Amino acid sequence: MAVHQMHQIINKENSRPFRLAVLNTHPIQYFAPLYRHIDRSGRIDLTVFFCSRQGVSPGFVDQGFKREVIWDTPLLQGYKHVFLKNLLGDRGVKGFFSCINLGIIPALMRGQYDALIVHGNTPFANWLAIVAAKLVGTAVFMRGETHLQLDRTPVRLFVRRQILRLLYQACDAFLYIGTRNKEFYLAHGIPPSKLFRVPYSVDNDFFFDAVHNSGSSQRLRTQLGLARTSQ
């Protein structure tokens, strides 16, 4: 399905909701507010598939933080989500083959989704999802953080580029998060017509409410000797 056809489905009044599947490695704190916002819109029927319970269950070491992390904000409320069984057992997200979630294949093949968003080139479950989506005519949107500044040997760069070019041929659109990410896709032969800017967002209401309810902003002003703000 072409991107312009998707816009027509979403924007057409009294049309059925646009069915969107998202595959993510695990619940992530800065994605949850976005998923809730999409679900509340009423224009998109969203289902998020997770490869791991990392972030919401104890016992997982986050590779980015190098420690066990369980967030104190709701990561699973306000939108439909499904945890996929990992063929190797849920050991968290630790590399390309750490998430082999075969369940994404039947989920996409019977789900009749209009589009699938995958985040990056790893883990292996992303490749499974892309293949399944193409088999049933579901459009694939690639969203990642990759850039051209990675330190790679020339041989590894060449091999990686050939593999990614093959993978990207199966993607219908690329949701770049910033300038460096856009440059990466262009360098891999993606035409500008397939590039759409989708930067990371911040749940401003959450932080404004937290500061207002705690009164911490006024306490800080008092400590710094600043004038009291008018209400």
VOKEFI-660123 format. One line per field, with one value per residue: x negated, y negated, z of N, C-alpha, C in turn; residue number from 1. Coordinates in Angstrom, 2 decimals. Layout:
<rs>
nx <- [X	...]
ny <- [Y	...]
nz <- [Z	...]
cax <- [X	...]
cay <- [Y	...]
caz <- [Z	...]
cx <- [X	...]
cy <- [Y	...]
cz <- [Z	...]
k <- [NUM	...]
</rs>
This chain:
<rs>
nx <- [-0.84	-0.61	-2.10	-0.59	1.95	2.41	2.59	5.01	6.77	6.54	7.40	9.93	13.26	15.55	14.50	13.12	10.98	7.47	5.41	2.76	-0.27	-2.86	-6.15	-8.22	-11.22	-10.95	-8.92	-9.20	-10.01	-9.72	-8.22	-5.70	-3.83	-3.37	-2.16	0.21	1.34	1.77	3.65	5.80	6.62	8.53	8.53	6.74	6.23	4.42	1.93	-0.56	-3.39	-5.53	-8.83	-10.09	-9.87	-11.44	-12.08	-9.58	-9.37	-11.05	-14.56	-15.87	-18.66	-19.28	-20.85	-21.71	-21.74	-23.22	-22.34	-19.77	-16.53	-13.42	-10.72	-9.07	-6.81	-3.70	-3.90	-2.39	0.22	3.27	3.22	3.44	1.60	-0.74	-2.63	-5.13	-6.08	-9.36	-11.51	-13.87	-13.51	-12.79	-15.26	-15.85	-16.93	-19.63	-21.14	-21.36	-20.28	-18.87	-16.18	-13.98	-11.15	-8.78	-6.05	-5.24	-4.84	-2.37	-0.69	-0.80	0.02	2.65	3.76	4.53	3.40	2.85	0.39	-2.97	-5.21	-8.60	-11.40	-14.40	-17.19	-17.63	-16.15	-16.42	-13.74	-12.59	-13.23	-11.82	-9.25	-9.09	-9.24	-6.89	-4.96	-5.24	-4.39	-1.65	-0.85	-1.07	-2.13	-5.45	-7.04	-10.04	-11.79	-14.45	-17.62	-20.03	-23.18	-25.81	-28.18	-29.29	-31.89	-33.38	-35.05	-36.35	-35.63	-33.56	-31.76	-31.13	-29.94	-27.80	-26.37	-25.46	-23.75	-21.84	-20.80	-19.40	-17.49	-16.15	-14.86	-12.49	-10.99	-8.50	-8.43	-10.42	-11.00	-12.59	-14.55	-16.11	-18.63	-21.14	-20.28	-18.63	-20.54	-21.88	-20.00	-19.69	-22.27	-22.20	-20.75	-18.03	-15.23	-14.32	-11.54	-10.54	-11.13	-10.29	-9.93	-10.02	-10.47	-11.71	-9.49	-8.29	-6.49	-5.05	-2.92	-2.92	-5.28	-4.86	-2.59	-3.62	-5.54	-3.92	-2.11	-3.79	-4.95	-7.58	-8.85	-8.36	-9.63	-12.26	-12.62	-12.46	-14.72	-16.68	-16.30	-14.56	-11.88	-8.45	-6.27	-3.44	-0.05]
ny <- [1.19	-2.19	-5.21	-7.57	-6.54	-5.58	-7.95	-8.84	-6.93	-7.40	-10.07	-10.18	-10.92	-9.25	-6.82	-3.53	-3.00	-3.50	-0.76	-0.04	1.54	1.88	2.84	3.38	3.67	3.78	2.48	-1.01	-4.01	-6.58	-6.09	-5.19	-7.37	-8.42	-6.26	-6.12	-8.57	-8.26	-6.19	-7.47	-9.22	-8.12	-7.74	-5.93	-2.53	-1.02	1.41	2.59	4.57	6.39	7.63	8.38	8.38	6.63	3.83	3.66	5.80	7.42	8.37	8.01	6.69	3.55	2.78	0.30	-1.30	0.29	1.62	2.99	1.96	0.68	-1.14	-3.94	-4.97	-4.52	-2.14	-0.53	-1.21	-2.39	-1.72	0.84	3.82	6.48	9.14	10.97	14.35	15.44	17.43	18.33	17.89	15.32	13.23	10.64	7.71	8.16	8.17	9.02	11.63	12.01	11.73	13.70	13.88	15.66	15.47	13.07	13.41	14.97	13.15	10.77	11.73	12.45	10.18	8.09	5.53	2.13	0.91	1.42	0.54	0.76	0.71	-0.09	2.02	4.24	6.30	9.76	10.39	8.19	8.53	10.87	9.84	7.96	9.58	11.12	9.07	8.13	10.36	10.36	7.97	5.70	2.46	1.34	-0.59	-2.02	-2.93	-4.35	-4.90	-5.06	-6.24	-7.83	-8.04	-5.94	-3.85	-1.81	0.91	0.79	3.11	4.22	2.12	2.16	4.72	4.52	2.41	3.53	5.52	4.00	2.42	4.36	5.08	2.63	2.33	3.59	1.89	-0.60	-3.23	-5.66	-6.75	-9.22	-10.42	-12.64	-14.93	-13.56	-10.91	-11.00	-11.55	-9.13	-7.31	-8.41	-8.01	-5.32	-4.91	-5.55	-7.14	-10.65	-10.95	-8.92	-9.51	-10.66	-13.04	-12.24	-13.05	-12.34	-12.71	-14.63	-14.17	-16.73	-17.60	-15.79	-16.42	-19.14	-18.96	-17.44	-19.16	-21.33	-20.20	-19.37	-21.65	-22.25	-24.07	-26.59	-26.36	-26.12	-28.64	-30.18	-29.32	-30.30	-32.95	-34.30	-36.24	-35.71	-33.83	-34.96	-33.83]
nz <- [0.00	-0.90	0.46	0.18	-0.12	2.41	3.87	2.85	3.88	6.65	6.87	5.80	6.39	8.56	7.94	8.49	11.33	10.94	10.85	12.81	13.52	15.87	16.43	19.08	21.05	23.86	26.60	26.69	28.33	27.14	24.92	25.67	26.39	23.84	22.52	24.01	23.33	20.57	20.65	21.92	19.97	18.30	15.61	14.81	15.03	17.22	17.93	19.98	19.87	21.93	22.41	24.73	28.35	29.61	31.62	32.76	34.37	37.09	37.25	34.85	33.18	31.98	29.01	28.20	30.51	32.13	34.40	36.53	35.71	36.56	35.67	37.21	36.16	34.42	31.95	30.35	30.23	28.75	26.04	23.50	23.85	23.29	24.54	23.09	22.83	23.40	21.52	22.63	25.26	27.62	28.04	28.13	26.24	24.39	22.10	18.56	18.16	20.48	20.66	19.38	18.27	17.27	17.20	16.12	13.45	12.80	14.09	12.59	10.14	10.47	11.44	9.74	9.32	8.36	8.33	9.53	12.07	12.58	14.77	13.91	12.79	14.27	16.81	15.63	15.44	14.21	11.51	10.97	11.28	9.22	6.93	7.26	7.16	4.51	3.13	3.48	2.47	4.07	4.77	5.50	7.89	8.65	11.52	13.11	14.83	13.63	12.33	10.35	11.66	13.03	14.27	12.21	10.55	7.17	5.69	7.21	7.08	4.35	3.99	5.78	4.65	2.23	3.17	4.54	2.51	1.09	3.02	3.32	0.94	1.28	2.76	3.06	3.88	5.68	8.86	9.93	12.69	13.01	11.68	11.22	11.14	8.90	6.94	6.97	5.86	3.30	2.32	1.99	-0.23	-0.10	-1.42	-1.24	-1.24	0.28	2.85	6.06	8.55	11.87	14.80	18.16	20.92	23.76	26.73	27.68	29.31	31.43	32.85	33.46	35.08	37.19	38.31	39.02	40.86	42.89	43.79	43.54	41.86	42.93	45.39	44.56	43.44	45.74	47.15	45.47	45.71	44.04	42.57	43.55	41.54	39.69	39.93]
cax <- [0.00	-1.42	-1.95	0.51	3.19	2.57	3.10	6.43	7.51	6.56	8.07	11.29	14.28	16.42	13.82	12.64	9.68	6.25	4.89	1.31	-1.01	-4.21	-6.97	-9.31	-11.94	-10.42	-8.28	-10.17	-9.31	-9.39	-7.28	-4.37	-2.91	-3.02	-1.19	1.50	1.87	2.28	4.87	6.88	7.03	9.71	8.36	5.79	6.39	3.02	1.52	-2.01	-3.93	-6.80	-9.64	-10.60	-9.27	-12.46	-11.57	-8.36	-9.50	-12.38	-15.49	-16.49	-19.66	-19.20	-22.20	-22.08	-22.00	-24.11	-21.77	-18.36	-15.68	-11.97	-10.29	-8.00	-5.70	-2.96	-4.40	-1.51	1.61	3.84	3.13	3.39	0.24	-0.88	-3.98	-5.37	-6.96	-10.68	-11.88	-15.00	-13.22	-12.95	-16.48	-16.09	-17.42	-21.09	-21.80	-20.55	-19.54	-18.27	-14.72	-13.46	-9.74	-8.10	-4.63	-4.92	-4.46	-0.91	0.01	-0.69	0.70	4.10	4.19	5.04	2.92	2.50	-1.04	-3.78	-6.41	-9.67	-12.41	-15.76	-17.53	-17.71	-16.70	-15.99	-12.28	-12.23	-13.32	-10.67	-8.05	-9.10	-8.89	-5.47	-4.17	-5.25	-3.62	-0.21	-0.58	-1.11	-3.24	-6.46	-7.68	-11.28	-12.18	-15.65	-18.51	-21.33	-23.83	-27.00	-29.37	-29.72	-33.26	-33.36	-36.10	-35.83	-34.99	-32.29	-30.86	-30.67	-29.01	-26.60	-25.60	-24.78	-22.65	-20.80	-20.14	-18.43	-16.40	-15.41	-14.01	-11.18	-10.35	-7.74	-8.70	-11.45	-10.62	-13.87	-14.39	-16.91	-19.45	-22.11	-19.53	-18.21	-21.73	-22.17	-19.10	-20.03	-23.51	-21.89	-19.95	-16.60	-14.83	-13.70	-10.08	-10.20	-11.61	-9.34	-10.52	-9.24	-11.43	-11.24	-8.64	-8.30	-5.17	-5.17	-1.87	-3.34	-6.28	-4.24	-1.72	-4.45	-6.13	-2.85	-1.54	-4.78	-5.37	-9.05	-9.34	-8.36	-10.68	-13.53	-12.71	-12.73	-16.11	-17.54	-16.01	-13.85	-10.55	-7.38	-5.51	-2.00	0.81]
cay <- [0.00	-3.40	-6.12	-8.51	-5.80	-5.52	-9.26	-8.90	-6.10	-8.05	-11.36	-10.07	-10.96	-8.08	-5.61	-2.70	-3.46	-2.98	0.29	-0.19	2.41	1.42	3.85	2.80	4.68	3.85	1.22	-2.10	-5.08	-7.73	-5.69	-4.94	-8.50	-8.52	-5.22	-6.51	-9.69	-7.70	-5.43	-8.41	-9.99	-7.51	-7.60	-4.85	-1.33	-0.70	2.56	2.61	5.89	6.33	8.85	8.70	7.67	5.76	2.51	3.76	6.97	7.47	9.40	7.69	5.62	2.69	2.66	-1.10	-1.81	1.24	1.94	3.36	0.77	0.78	-2.53	-4.27	-5.53	-3.44	-1.90	0.36	-1.67	-3.31	-1.27	2.29	4.34	7.93	9.63	12.13	15.37	15.55	18.82	18.66	17.45	13.87	12.88	9.22	7.31	8.22	8.33	9.33	12.89	12.14	11.70	14.49	13.95	16.19	15.14	11.87	13.81	15.16	11.94	9.84	12.36	12.49	8.92	7.19	4.18	1.30	0.62	1.89	-0.24	1.47	-0.23	0.28	3.23	5.34	7.65	10.66	10.32	7.15	9.13	11.75	9.01	7.34	10.63	11.44	7.93	8.08	11.50	10.07	6.66	4.64	1.54	1.35	-1.86	-1.84	-4.07	-3.97	-5.95	-4.84	-7.38	-7.49	-8.32	-4.75	-3.43	-0.48	1.18	0.68	4.35	4.34	1.11	2.60	5.84	4.01	1.59	4.41	6.19	3.03	2.06	5.42	4.95	1.40	2.47	4.08	0.85	-1.56	-4.59	-5.74	-7.81	-9.61	-11.18	-13.86	-15.16	-12.48	-9.72	-11.23	-11.38	-7.70	-6.69	-8.90	-7.36	-3.94	-4.88	-5.79	-8.39	-11.61	-10.80	-7.91	-9.97	-11.47	-13.44	-11.85	-13.15	-11.92	-13.71	-14.67	-14.33	-17.96	-17.68	-15.00	-17.15	-20.37	-18.58	-17.00	-20.34	-22.15	-19.52	-19.25	-22.96	-22.31	-25.25	-27.73	-26.13	-26.43	-30.09	-30.71	-29.02	-31.14	-34.34	-34.90	-36.74	-34.74	-33.92	-35.25	-32.72]
caz <- [0.00	-1.00	1.60	-0.06	0.12	3.86	4.28	2.49	4.83	7.96	6.84	5.28	7.43	8.71	7.49	9.58	11.84	10.34	11.73	12.90	14.42	16.21	17.07	19.85	21.82	25.23	26.97	26.86	29.04	26.31	23.88	26.23	26.22	22.42	22.22	24.60	22.54	19.32	20.95	22.24	18.79	17.72	14.16	14.56	15.84	17.49	18.73	20.15	20.18	22.63	22.38	26.06	29.48	30.21	31.94	33.56	35.25	37.71	36.82	33.57	33.19	30.81	28.46	28.11	31.86	32.80	35.70	36.48	35.70	36.48	35.68	38.15	35.40	33.74	30.59	29.60	30.35	27.78	24.65	23.36	23.71	23.35	24.75	22.25	23.42	22.79	21.30	23.51	26.62	27.77	28.76	27.91	24.92	24.53	20.82	17.40	18.30	21.81	20.51	18.26	18.64	16.08	17.24	15.34	12.09	12.71	14.55	11.47	9.01	10.72	12.01	8.70	9.61	7.22	8.36	10.65	12.38	13.27	15.26	13.61	12.06	15.22	16.77	14.56	15.35	13.23	10.18	10.85	11.12	7.88	5.97	7.43	6.68	3.05	2.60	3.53	1.89	5.08	4.55	6.55	8.19	9.42	12.36	13.85	15.31	13.03	11.67	9.60	12.46	13.74	14.02	11.61	9.59	5.80	5.27	7.93	6.52	3.03	4.16	6.44	3.70	1.27	3.87	4.84	1.24	0.80	3.98	3.11	-0.25	1.72	3.57	2.25	4.34	6.71	9.79	10.50	13.94	12.99	10.49	11.02	10.76	7.52	6.11	6.89	4.90	1.97	1.92	1.66	-1.44	0.11	-2.07	-0.32	-1.22	1.28	4.14	6.80	9.82	13.05	15.91	19.47	21.56	25.21	27.33	28.46	30.33	32.58	33.64	33.98	36.19	38.30	38.95	39.61	42.02	43.96	44.25	43.55	41.15	43.84	46.38	43.93	43.33	47.07	47.44	44.64	45.97	42.92	42.89	43.48	40.29	39.82	39.57]
cx <- [-0.88	-1.12	-0.78	1.86	3.47	3.10	4.58	7.27	7.65	7.45	9.52	12.29	15.15	15.79	13.42	11.31	8.53	5.64	3.36	0.74	-2.39	-4.94	-8.12	-9.96	-11.32	-9.73	-9.34	-9.43	-8.92	-8.52	-5.85	-3.42	-2.47	-1.98	0.19	2.15	2.46	3.59	6.05	7.40	8.31	9.61	7.44	6.05	5.00	2.88	-0.01	-2.44	-5.31	-7.50	-10.09	-9.85	-10.30	-11.88	-10.31	-8.38	-10.90	-13.25	-16.19	-17.48	-19.56	-20.61	-22.65	-22.48	-22.97	-23.63	-20.32	-17.50	-14.22	-11.43	-9.11	-6.85	-5.00	-3.41	-3.43	-0.05	2.01	3.69	3.05	1.95	0.26	-2.36	-4.14	-6.34	-8.27	-11.08	-12.99	-14.73	-13.52	-14.15	-16.80	-16.66	-18.94	-21.81	-20.84	-19.68	-18.95	-16.75	-14.32	-12.01	-8.91	-6.63	-4.25	-4.44	-2.95	-0.13	0.21	0.12	2.21	4.65	4.77	4.66	2.62	1.01	-1.67	-4.96	-7.39	-10.74	-13.80	-15.93	-17.65	-16.56	-16.17	-14.48	-11.82	-12.25	-12.16	-9.40	-7.97	-8.70	-7.40	-4.58	-4.12	-4.43	-2.13	0.12	-0.50	-2.33	-4.17	-7.08	-8.89	-11.57	-13.36	-16.47	-19.87	-21.85	-25.13	-28.29	-29.87	-31.13	-33.27	-34.57	-35.51	-35.10	-33.62	-31.28	-30.28	-29.63	-27.69	-25.73	-24.85	-23.57	-21.50	-20.09	-19.08	-17.23	-15.52	-14.55	-12.60	-10.41	-9.69	-8.01	-9.71	-11.17	-11.88	-13.66	-15.17	-17.79	-20.41	-21.43	-19.06	-19.38	-22.08	-21.30	-19.40	-21.29	-23.30	-20.89	-18.47	-16.22	-14.15	-12.19	-9.63	-10.60	-10.61	-9.92	-9.58	-10.18	-10.84	-10.47	-8.73	-6.88	-5.20	-4.14	-2.27	-4.30	-5.71	-3.37	-2.54	-5.06	-5.06	-2.33	-2.52	-5.18	-6.88	-9.58	-9.39	-9.42	-12.04	-13.70	-13.05	-14.20	-17.07	-17.28	-15.31	-12.45	-9.52	-6.61	-4.05	-1.19	1.88]
cy <- [-1.25	-4.33	-7.06	-7.83	-5.71	-6.84	-9.37	-8.09	-6.80	-9.29	-11.28	-10.03	-9.70	-6.80	-4.79	-3.23	-2.78	-1.98	0.29	0.78	1.80	2.56	3.16	3.88	4.88	2.53	0.16	-3.34	-6.25	-7.38	-5.57	-6.13	-8.68	-7.48	-5.57	-7.63	-9.18	-6.97	-6.36	-9.15	-9.43	-7.29	-6.45	-3.72	-0.74	0.57	2.57	4.01	5.71	7.67	9.30	7.89	6.79	4.37	2.54	4.95	6.99	8.56	9.12	6.54	4.85	2.45	1.22	-1.68	-0.92	1.58	2.37	2.11	1.18	-0.63	-2.75	-4.99	-4.39	-3.29	-1.12	-0.09	-2.53	-2.91	0.26	2.76	5.86	8.26	10.93	13.09	15.43	17.02	19.26	18.31	15.97	13.57	11.40	8.97	7.20	8.40	8.81	10.57	13.08	12.18	12.44	14.81	14.37	15.81	13.90	12.23	14.06	13.92	10.95	10.44	12.42	11.13	7.91	5.74	3.42	1.01	1.19	0.95	0.67	0.46	0.33	1.64	4.45	5.19	8.45	10.63	9.26	7.70	10.09	10.96	8.41	8.37	10.96	10.32	7.90	9.22	11.20	8.67	5.52	3.76	1.54	-0.04	-1.58	-3.11	-3.63	-5.17	-5.91	-6.09	-6.92	-7.65	-7.11	-4.33	-1.99	-0.31	1.09	1.94	4.49	3.32	1.57	3.71	5.35	3.21	2.46	5.09	5.21	2.57	3.09	5.31	3.75	1.43	2.94	3.04	-0.19	-3.01	-4.53	-6.97	-8.26	-10.55	-12.48	-13.90	-14.02	-11.19	-9.82	-11.03	-9.91	-7.03	-7.14	-8.22	-5.90	-3.83	-5.09	-7.12	-9.34	-11.46	-9.77	-8.32	-10.92	-11.77	-13.10	-11.87	-12.59	-13.07	-13.58	-14.90	-15.54	-18.05	-16.93	-15.79	-18.44	-20.05	-18.17	-18.17	-21.17	-21.51	-19.44	-20.58	-23.15	-23.54	-26.46	-27.58	-26.48	-27.93	-30.73	-30.51	-29.93	-32.62	-35.06	-35.31	-35.65	-34.92	-34.21	-34.08	-33.18]
cz <- [0.00	0.17	1.39	0.13	1.62	4.40	3.98	3.46	6.17	7.96	6.38	6.43	7.37	8.17	8.71	10.07	11.09	11.31	11.68	13.92	14.64	16.88	17.78	20.71	23.19	25.54	27.30	27.35	28.14	25.12	24.41	26.08	24.77	22.05	22.79	23.80	21.23	19.57	21.22	21.02	18.17	16.23	13.80	15.55	16.05	18.32	18.77	20.58	20.81	22.58	23.75	27.11	30.20	30.44	32.79	34.51	35.84	37.09	35.51	33.74	31.88	30.28	28.34	29.46	32.65	34.21	35.50	36.61	35.62	36.66	36.62	37.47	34.66	32.29	29.73	29.62	29.16	26.33	24.63	23.16	23.88	23.58	23.96	22.94	22.64	22.69	22.26	24.96	26.76	28.66	28.65	26.53	24.99	23.20	19.75	17.60	19.69	21.76	19.23	18.59	17.44	16.04	16.46	13.94	11.99	13.15	13.42	10.32	9.22	11.18	11.04	9.01	8.32	7.17	9.62	10.83	13.11	13.64	15.00	12.96	12.97	16.21	15.59	14.37	14.35	11.81	9.94	10.57	9.73	6.83	6.04	6.89	5.16	2.45	2.56	3.03	2.89	4.83	5.75	6.68	9.07	10.21	13.22	14.26	14.63	12.32	11.02	10.40	13.25	13.32	13.53	10.69	8.18	5.33	5.92	7.40	5.20	3.17	4.77	5.48	2.71	1.91	4.11	3.58	0.87	1.73	3.66	1.86	0.12	2.51	2.68	2.65	5.47	7.57	10.52	11.70	13.94	11.75	10.20	10.58	9.31	6.56	5.92	5.84	3.47	1.44	1.53	0.51	-1.28	-0.54	-1.07	-0.21	-0.18	2.69	4.79	8.18	10.98	14.25	17.20	20.12	23.07	25.70	28.26	29.57	31.59	33.46	34.21	35.19	37.41	39.05	39.66	40.89	43.19	44.55	44.21	42.85	42.08	44.93	45.82	43.79	44.68	47.45	46.67	44.85	44.84	43.35	42.74	42.19	40.57	39.34	38.59]
k <- [1	2	3	4	5	6	7	8	9	10	11	12	13	14	15	16	17	18	19	20	21	22	23	24	25	26	27	28	29	30	31	32	33	34	35	36	37	38	39	40	41	42	43	44	45	46	47	48	49	50	51	52	53	54	55	56	57	58	59	60	61	62	63	64	65	66	67	68	69	70	71	72	73	74	75	76	77	78	79	80	81	82	83	84	85	86	87	88	89	90	91	92	93	94	95	96	97	98	99	100	101	102	103	104	105	106	107	108	109	110	111	112	113	114	115	116	117	118	119	120	121	122	123	124	125	126	127	128	129	130	131	132	133	134	135	136	137	138	139	140	141	142	143	144	145	146	147	148	149	150	151	152	153	154	155	156	157	158	159	160	161	162	163	164	165	166	167	168	169	170	171	172	173	174	175	176	177	178	179	180	181	182	183	184	185	186	187	188	189	190	191	192	193	194	195	196	197	198	199	200	201	202	203	204	205	206	207	208	209	210	211	212	213	214	215	216	217	218	219	220	221	222	223	224	225	226	227	228	229	230	231]
</rs>
